[in-house]
Amino acid sequence: MFDQILGLPAHPLIIHFAVVLTPLLVAVDVAYALFARWRAFLAWAVVVLSVVAPGAVFVAKETGERLKQARFGSVDGVLAAKLDTHQSFANPLLLSAVGLGAAGLVLVYATKPSRGSMRDRFGRPATLALSAVTVVLAVVVGYYCFRAGDSGARAVWGV
């Protein structure tokens, strides 16, 4: 399932979804957390990206593992070290992206006014704490996204 798309290795094709959607998730979640007046416009994007971006990271991770097994299972030396470095960022990126997605969803739920009230569901202190957690997770996801992409590019292009 995660091996090929139309006869081509799936990983180089799939990673572009993760490369685009994950930084979008970071940017939209940070904007939602920091700018209350934009929340009405950004809520739908936070919800969609909170589900789709971690899914894209998961599929990219799985296709990368299949590609390594199929094409690079017997390599050693410098290339093996570069591939291992690249692969070492997959799980932290996936876990932090899932965490950011969950934090974004909870933040959207918390900031939607409850019926008959214009206040946040759990109160201002809870919203501020959720916003802080979201921003911290966004920084972590941004870091791992950059490191995974950079190490993958260096492995492919030999830099």
C-alpha positions in Angstrom: 0.0 0.0 0.0 2.8 2.4 0.8 5.3 1.2 -1.8 4.4 2.7 -5.1 2.1 5.1 -7.0 1.8 4.3 -10.7 5.1 2.4 -10.6 7.0 5.2 -8.9 8.3 5.1 -5.3 5.5 6.7 -3.2 7.7 8.5 -0.7 9.1 11.3 -3.0 5.5 11.9 -4.2 3.8 11.8 -0.8 6.3 13.9 1.1 5.1 17.0 -0.7 1.8 16.8 1.1 3.6 16.8 4.5 6.0 19.5 3.4 3.2 21.8 2.5 0.5 20.9 5.1 2.7 20.7 8.2 4.0 24.3 8.0 0.5 25.5 7.2 -0.7 23.7 10.3 2.0 25.5 12.3 1.2 28.9 10.9 -2.6 28.6 11.2 -2.5 27.2 14.7 -0.2 30.0 15.9 -2.3 32.7 14.3 -5.4 31.2 15.8 -3.8 31.0 19.3 -2.4 34.6 19.2 -5.0 36.6 17.3 -8.4 36.2 18.8 -10.1 38.5 16.2 -9.0 36.1 13.4 -10.5 33.0 15.1 -13.8 33.1 13.3 -12.0 33.0 9.9 -9.3 30.5 10.9 -11.4 27.9 12.8 -12.2 25.8 9.7 -8.6 25.8 8.6 -7.4 24.7 12.1 -9.9 21.8 12.1 -9.1 20.6 8.6 -5.3 20.9 9.0 -5.3 19.4 12.4 -6.6 16.2 10.9 -5.0 16.2 7.4 -1.4 17.3 8.2 -0.7 14.6 10.8 -2.2 12.1 8.4 0.2 13.3 5.7 3.2 13.0 8.0 2.1 9.5 8.9 1.9 8.4 5.2 5.2 10.1 4.5 6.8 8.2 7.4 5.4 4.9 6.2 6.3 5.4 2.6 9.8 6.4 3.7 10.2 3.2 5.6 9.1 1.2 2.6 11.4 3.0 0.3 14.4 2.4 2.6 13.6 -1.3 2.8 13.1 -1.6 -1.0 15.9 0.5 -2.3 18.4 1.3 0.4 18.3 -1.8 2.8 21.8 -2.8 2.0 23.6 0.6 1.8 26.3 1.5 4.2 28.7 4.2 4.9 27.9 7.9 4.5 24.6 7.4 2.7 23.4 5.0 5.4 24.3 7.5 8.1 22.4 10.3 6.2 19.3 8.1 5.8 19.4 7.1 9.5 19.6 10.8 10.4 16.7 11.6 8.2 14.7 8.7 9.5 15.4 9.7 13.1 13.2 12.8 12.7 10.1 10.8 11.5 8.7 9.7 14.8 9.3 13.0 16.7 7.7 14.9 13.8 4.7 12.5 13.7 4.1 12.6 17.5 4.5 16.4 17.7 2.2 16.9 14.7 -0.4 14.7 16.3 0.0 16.7 19.5 -0.3 20.0 17.7 -3.4 18.8 15.8 -5.0 17.7 19.0 -4.1 21.0 20.7 -5.6 22.9 17.8 -8.8 21.0 17.9 -9.2 21.5 21.7 -8.4 25.2 21.3 -11.0 25.6 18.7 -13.6 23.8 20.9 -12.5 25.9 23.9 -12.8 29.2 22.1 -16.2 28.6 20.5 -18.7 30.3 22.8 -21.1 28.1 24.6 -24.9 28.6 24.0 -26.2 31.8 25.3 -22.8 33.1 26.2 -20.1 35.0 24.4 -17.3 33.7 26.7 -14.9 30.9 26.0 -16.2 27.5 27.1 -13.6 26.9 29.8 -12.7 30.5 30.7 -10.0 32.9 29.8 -7.2 31.3 31.9 -7.8 27.9 30.2 -7.8 29.5 26.8 -4.5 31.3 27.5 -3.0 28.0 28.7 -4.2 26.1 25.6 -2.9 28.9 23.4 0.5 28.7 25.0 0.6 24.9 24.6 -0.4 25.3 21.0 2.4 27.8 20.3 5.0 25.7 22.0 3.9 22.6 20.1 4.0 24.6 16.8 7.6 25.5 17.5 8.5 21.9 18.1 6.7 20.8 14.9 8.3 23.5 12.9 11.8 22.4 14.2 11.2 18.7 13.4 9.6 19.5 10.0 12.7 21.5 9.0 15.2 19.0 10.3 13.4 16.1 8.6 13.2 18.0 5.3 16.7 19.3 5.4 18.2 15.9 6.3 16.2 14.2 3.5 17.3 16.8 1.0 21.0 16.4 2.1 20.7 12.6 1.7 19.2 12.8 -1.8 21.4 15.6 -3.1 24.6 14.6 -1.4 25.2 17.9 0.3 
